[in-house]
């Protein structure tokens, strides 16, 4: 969770249960806790070396394609979120608090590429 580094990896898969064995074989990931999300199914956490590093879920029908979303760690969450819009980006979702007390936003850069931020509020 060092600022400027990827703090969370999230896969929105066509079918997370079918995708999981691929990443297990490729990277040695292990299943961690599965979090029920109601109609959206399960948000499956994954770990490596005993550390939880991300989650995956099956994409909703409205989402056009599967994708990876990377959450970049920031030192001052509110200041970083403000820099997104000041630099011409757009916040799509959030801010919202996630388990463990961190805050996230999902955003796009000025060209429309999607990314996310994760950090603590001051």
Buried (B, 14 or more C-beta within 10 A) or exposed (E): BEEEEBBBBBBBBEEBEEBBEEBEEEEEBBEBEBEEEEEEBBBBBBBBEEEBBBBBBBBEEEEEEBEEBBBBBBEBBBEBBEEBEEEEBEBEEBBEEEEEEBBBBBBBEEEEEEBBBBBBEE
